[in-house]
Amino acid sequence: MARVLFVCLHNAGRSQISEALFQRAAGDRHEARSAGTEPAARVHPEVVEAMSELGIDLSKRVPRELSTDDSLWADVVVTMGCGDECPYVPGVRYLDWELEDPKGRPLAEVRATRDEIERRVSELVDELSD
């Protein structure tokens, strides 16, 4: 079982989408968490709406701050726009996904980001499951 940590700046968009889609794709084969270096007060409403179209409710999720314990827990850390603020832990695999921040974007653009994350998550789950 692999443990994957998704990290973005506010933990209100990309990382929340990634965690939810990873959990759905991986089932009980792998674990996921998400966090942010500067957490927002809530998940972006446009993200909640785009994810609800897939039957995933993020409306009650609360963004949380990245901790060193999160980084130590993870086998794989996927960063998305947090730059140098993401801690580095030797021995942990890091991936950087360059993705558009969905905050304040039109729903069509949020859907495109969501769909790209879903594609990447699916590839990652397949890779980790081999």
Legacy VTK file of the C-alpha trace (Angstrom):
# vtk DataFile Version 3.0
C-alpha trace
ASCII
DATASET POLYDATA
POINTS 130 float
0.000 0.000 0.000
1.380 3.376 -1.024
0.658 6.633 0.792
0.313 9.705 -1.416
0.268 13.303 -0.213
-1.124 15.998 -2.526
0.086 19.507 -1.716
-0.844 22.886 -3.148
-0.766 26.386 -1.759
-4.255 26.718 -0.249
-5.498 23.076 -0.118
-8.725 24.420 -1.540
-8.553 23.303 -5.161
-6.032 21.098 -6.934
-4.923 19.070 -3.919
-8.509 18.505 -2.735
-9.527 17.337 -6.225
-6.473 15.069 -6.380
-7.063 13.479 -2.987
-10.736 12.790 -3.721
-10.100 11.352 -7.192
-7.167 9.286 -5.927
-9.257 7.814 -3.112
-12.007 6.931 -5.562
-9.596 5.341 -8.067
-7.430 3.518 -5.520
-10.143 2.225 -3.223
-8.462 0.409 -0.356
-5.253 -0.324 -2.302
-3.576 2.995 -1.401
-4.058 5.948 0.953
-4.139 9.672 0.235
-4.044 12.957 2.113
-3.945 16.563 1.012
-2.654 19.735 2.620
-1.602 23.279 1.831
1.261 25.532 2.799
-1.156 28.461 3.319
-4.594 26.851 3.785
-7.698 28.754 2.758
-10.819 29.002 4.900
-12.799 26.680 2.603
-12.629 24.659 -0.581
-13.218 26.927 -3.590
-16.930 26.916 -4.542
-16.149 26.310 -8.218
-14.181 23.195 -7.199
-17.069 21.952 -5.048
-19.400 22.410 -8.034
-17.121 20.664 -10.542
-16.564 17.723 -8.214
-20.283 17.411 -7.427
-20.786 16.704 -11.140
-18.815 13.491 -10.533
-20.816 12.624 -7.428
-18.040 13.712 -5.039
-19.029 16.100 -2.249
-16.217 18.396 -1.124
-18.524 20.957 0.472
-17.737 19.886 4.035
-13.977 19.487 3.598
-11.796 21.962 5.439
-8.383 22.893 4.013
-5.570 22.000 6.361
-1.996 23.061 6.838
0.860 20.887 5.676
2.829 19.387 8.534
6.172 17.642 8.709
4.272 14.554 9.882
2.369 14.547 6.577
5.626 14.548 4.633
7.090 11.792 6.804
3.899 9.725 6.375
4.029 9.861 2.567
5.752 7.548 0.126
4.946 9.936 -2.714
4.418 13.704 -2.501
2.679 15.386 -5.426
3.210 19.146 -5.390
1.091 21.620 -7.341
2.246 25.196 -7.176
3.657 25.416 -3.650
7.241 25.864 -4.862
9.971 26.122 -2.259
7.436 26.150 0.594
6.929 22.385 0.280
9.231 20.526 2.668
11.692 18.038 1.262
12.129 14.687 3.001
14.970 12.432 1.802
13.786 9.055 0.554
10.334 10.298 -0.421
9.436 10.365 -4.112
8.357 13.794 -5.357
6.261 14.621 -8.411
5.422 18.151 -9.510
2.207 18.562 -11.438
1.990 21.923 -13.167
-1.710 22.636 -13.102
-3.747 25.813 -13.360
-5.088 27.015 -9.997
-8.899 26.716 -10.283
-9.606 29.576 -7.875
-11.941 32.100 -9.489
-11.861 30.356 -12.875
-14.930 29.722 -15.021
-16.486 26.307 -14.445
-15.389 25.049 -17.877
-11.736 25.706 -16.964
-12.168 24.069 -13.546
-13.613 21.015 -15.286
-10.587 20.892 -17.596
-8.234 21.003 -14.602
-10.311 18.364 -12.816
-10.234 16.095 -15.864
-6.467 16.483 -16.242
-6.008 15.639 -12.560
-8.229 12.586 -13.020
-6.030 11.411 -15.905
-2.831 11.869 -13.880
-4.305 10.252 -10.777
-5.392 7.234 -12.810
-1.868 6.828 -14.185
-0.372 7.174 -10.696
-2.756 4.604 -9.190
-1.949 2.171 -12.019
1.784 2.697 -11.534
1.596 2.230 -7.760
-0.552 -0.876 -8.142
1.875 -2.730 -10.432
LINES 1 131
130 0 1 2 3 4 5 6 7 8 9 10 11 12 13 14 15 16 17 18 19 20 21 22 23 24 25 26 27 28 29 30 31 32 33 34 35 36 37 38 39 40 41 42 43 44 45 46 47 48 49 50 51 52 53 54 55 56 57 58 59 60 61 62 63 64 65 66 67 68 69 70 71 72 73 74 75 76 77 78 79 80 81 82 83 84 85 86 87 88 89 90 91 92 93 94 95 96 97 98 99 100 101 102 103 104 105 106 107 108 109 110 111 112 113 114 115 116 117 118 119 120 121 122 123 124 125 126 127 128 129
